[in-house]
């Protein structure tokens, strides 16, 4: 799955989460079926974390503690 599709899915998830925001583990459960199947669970979680950090740097999302929010 390409990163742009994953980014759109993360934004959609956070949009649906609203004021509560979303935790990485919950996002992982939402995305795990579309993440590369040849990676271990730990690698998938790390790649999701990397994607979230990148999106934060790009000012698309923000974090408050362990919760992520759409801008």
N, CA and C of each residue as an Amber inpcrd file, in Angstrom:
protein
   213
   0.8470000  -1.1850000   0.0000000   0.0000000   0.0000000   0.0000000
   0.8860000   1.2390000   0.0000000   0.5350000   2.2050000  -0.7890000
   1.3850000   3.3870000  -0.8590000   1.1290000   4.3200000   0.3280000
   2.1400000   5.1200000   0.6180000   2.0880000   5.9810000   1.8030000
   0.9830000   7.0190000   1.7170000   0.6930000   7.4940000   0.5270000
  -0.3630000   8.5040000   0.3980000  -1.7200000   7.9440000   0.8350000
  -1.9850000   6.6920000   0.4690000  -3.2350000   6.0530000   0.8890000
  -3.2710000   5.9090000   2.4110000  -2.1550000   5.5070000   3.0000000
  -2.0830000   5.3850000   4.4630000  -2.3100000   6.7370000   5.1260000
  -1.6990000   7.7770000   4.5730000  -1.8640000   9.1230000   5.1220000
  -3.3340000   9.5240000   5.1060000  -4.0190000   9.2440000   3.9930000
  -5.4400000   9.5770000   3.8940000  -6.2670000   8.7930000   4.9130000
  -5.8960000   7.5340000   5.1250000  -6.6140000   6.7120000   6.1010000
  -6.3830000   7.2310000   7.5230000  -5.1590000   7.6650000   7.8350000
  -4.8730000   8.2460000   9.1510000  -5.7000000   9.5100000   9.3450000
  -5.7220000  10.3730000   8.3430000  -6.5060000  11.6070000   8.4450000
  -7.9990000  11.2990000   8.6120000  -8.4930000  10.3010000   7.8910000
  -9.8970000   9.9160000   8.0150000 -10.1740000   9.3900000   9.4220000
  -9.2860000   8.5550000   9.9310000  -9.4510000   8.0050000  11.2810000
  -9.5120000   9.1310000  12.3110000  -8.5740000  10.0860000  12.2090000
  -8.5300000  11.1800000  13.1680000  -9.7360000  12.1000000  13.0140000
 -10.2070000  12.2740000  11.7990000 -11.4150000  13.0630000  11.5680000
 -12.6020000  12.4130000  12.2720000 -12.7100000  11.1110000  12.1670000
 -13.7950000  10.3710000  12.8200000 -13.6520000  10.3810000  14.3360000
 -12.4100000  10.4420000  14.8340000 -12.1610000  10.4120000  16.2730000
 -12.5990000  11.7160000  16.9370000 -12.6150000  12.8040000  16.1800000
 -13.0910000  14.0800000  16.7060000 -12.2470000  14.6270000  17.8440000
 -12.9300000  15.2020000  18.8420000 -12.2500000  15.8580000  19.9630000
 -11.4780000  14.8860000  20.8490000 -11.8280000  13.6180000  20.7860000
 -11.1490000  12.6140000  21.6180000  -9.7490000  12.3020000  21.0850000
  -9.5490000  12.4910000  19.7890000  -8.2800000  12.1280000  19.1800000
  -8.1550000  10.6230000  19.0650000  -6.9910000  10.1760000  18.6290000
  -6.7670000   8.7490000  18.4670000  -5.3980000   8.3400000  18.9590000
  -5.3250000   7.1730000  19.5640000  -4.0480000   6.6330000  20.0170000
  -3.4250000   5.8040000  18.8970000  -2.0960000   5.7200000  18.9120000
  -1.3950000   4.9580000  17.8710000  -1.8760000   3.5140000  17.8260000
  -2.0790000   2.9010000  18.9900000  -2.5090000   1.4980000  19.0120000
  -3.8750000   1.3160000  18.3550000  -4.7770000   2.2640000  18.5740000
  -6.1020000   2.1860000  17.9380000  -5.9920000   2.3760000  16.4360000
  -5.1220000   3.3010000  16.0300000  -4.9100000   3.5080000  14.5920000
  -4.3020000   2.2600000  13.9640000  -3.4080000   1.6200000  14.6960000
  -2.7960000   0.3910000  14.1890000  -3.8680000  -0.6690000  13.9340000
  -4.8000000  -0.8250000  14.8750000  -5.8810000  -1.8040000  14.6940000
  -6.6960000  -1.4810000  13.4430000  -6.9100000  -0.1960000  13.2000000
  -7.6730000   0.2560000  12.0320000  -6.9130000  -0.0050000  10.7320000
  -5.5840000   0.1520000  10.7750000  -4.7650000   0.0850000   9.5620000
  -4.0580000  -1.2490000   9.3310000  -4.0440000  -2.1280000  10.3180000
  -3.1570000  -3.3000000  10.2420000  -3.3830000  -4.1790000   9.0180000
  -4.6060000  -4.2270000   8.5180000  -4.8750000  -5.0830000   7.3560000
  -4.3300000  -4.5000000   6.0570000  -4.0230000  -3.2000000   6.0410000
  -3.4900000  -2.5940000   4.8220000  -1.9880000  -2.3220000   4.9140000
  -1.3930000  -2.5720000   6.0740000   0.0550000  -2.4270000   6.2100000
   0.7340000  -3.6250000   5.5630000   1.9900000  -3.4720000   5.1340000
   2.6940000  -4.5740000   4.4520000   2.6750000  -5.8680000   5.2700000
   2.2190000  -6.9420000   4.6470000   2.0880000  -8.2190000   5.3420000
   3.4280000  -8.9130000   5.5860000   4.4750000  -8.4520000   4.8960000
   5.7780000  -9.1030000   5.0480000   6.5600000  -8.5440000   6.2350000
   5.9620000  -7.6270000   6.9950000   6.6350000  -7.0630000   8.1600000
   6.0680000  -7.6520000   9.4420000   6.8950000  -7.6560000  10.4970000
   6.4200000  -8.1150000  11.7960000   5.5160000  -7.0460000  12.3950000
   4.7870000  -7.4100000  13.4350000   3.9080000  -6.4450000  14.0980000
   4.7150000  -5.2590000  14.6300000   5.8790000  -5.5450000  15.1920000
   6.7350000  -4.4800000  15.7080000   7.1670000  -3.5260000  14.5920000
   7.5170000  -4.0680000  13.4410000   7.9200000  -3.2370000  12.3030000
   6.7470000  -2.3930000  11.7950000   5.5460000  -2.9820000  11.8040000
   4.3610000  -2.2400000  11.3730000   4.0740000  -1.0850000  12.3250000
   4.1640000  -1.3420000  13.6320000   3.9400000  -0.2870000  14.6230000
   4.9750000   0.8250000  14.4690000   6.2180000   0.4450000  14.2350000
   7.2800000   1.4430000  14.0640000   7.0400000   2.2730000  12.8060000
   6.6330000   1.6270000  11.7200000   6.3970000   2.3820000  10.4880000
   5.1940000   3.3190000  10.6450000   4.1750000   2.8960000  11.3930000
   3.0430000   3.7860000  11.6630000   3.5050000   4.9760000  12.5030000
   4.3280000   4.7130000  13.5180000   4.8720000   5.7980000  14.3360000
   5.6850000   6.7730000  13.5060000   6.4870000   6.2540000  12.5870000
   7.2800000   7.1100000  11.6970000   6.3740000   7.9550000  10.8060000
   5.3170000   7.3520000  10.2920000   4.3660000   8.0790000   9.4500000
   3.7060000   9.2090000  10.2440000   3.3090000   8.9180000  11.4840000
   2.6770000   9.9440000  12.3190000   3.6440000  11.0990000  12.5860000
   4.9010000  10.7800000  12.8740000   5.8990000  11.8310000  13.1200000
   6.0990000  12.6950000  11.8770000   6.1520000  12.0560000  10.7100000
   6.3090000  12.7890000   9.4580000   5.1160000  13.7050000   9.2170000
   3.9290000  13.1850000   9.4430000   2.7250000  13.9860000   9.2360000
   2.6740000  15.1510000  10.2290000   3.1920000  14.9360000  11.4280000
   3.2460000  16.0180000  12.4170000   4.2020000  17.1160000  11.9440000
   5.3620000  16.7190000  11.4230000   6.3340000  17.6920000  10.9030000
   5.7480000  18.4820000   9.7470000   4.8930000  17.8390000   8.9600000
   4.2610000  18.4930000   7.8160000   3.0470000  19.3190000   8.2370000
   2.7840000  19.3710000   9.5470000   1.7190000  20.1800000  10.1200000
   0.3290000  19.7120000   9.6900000   0.1760000  18.4050000   9.4650000
  -1.1250000  17.8340000   9.1180000  -1.8850000  17.3670000  10.3500000
  -1.1250000  16.9430000  11.3630000  -1.7040000  16.4290000  12.5930000
  -0.8870000  16.9630000  13.7700000  -1.4240000  16.8230000  14.9670000
  -0.6960000  17.2290000  16.1670000  -0.9790000  16.2300000  17.2790000
  -0.1720000  16.2920000  18.3390000  -0.3120000  15.3380000  19.4280000
  -0.3960000  16.0620000  20.7640000  -1.1410000  15.4630000  21.6670000
  -1.2390000  15.9410000  23.0480000  -1.0870000  14.7110000  23.9210000
   0.1020000  14.5330000  24.4590000   0.3650000  13.3010000  25.2020000
   0.4010000  12.1250000  24.2500000  -0.4770000  11.1540000  24.4790000
  -0.5220000   9.9680000  23.6190000  -1.6290000  10.0310000  22.5770000
  -2.3720000  11.1070000  22.5560000  -3.4640000  11.2430000  21.5910000
  -3.0370000  12.0820000  20.4020000  -3.4630000  11.6510000  19.2270000
  -3.1860000  12.3560000  17.9800000  -4.4670000  12.9930000  17.4860000
  -4.3340000  14.1720000  16.8500000  -5.4830000  14.9160000  16.3710000
  -5.2120000  15.4520000  14.9650000  -6.3020000  15.6030000  14.2150000
  -6.2190000  16.2100000  12.8940000  -6.1740000  17.7220000  13.0820000
  -5.3980000  18.4150000  12.2480000  -5.3310000  19.8930000  12.3150000
  -6.5510000  20.5070000  11.7000000
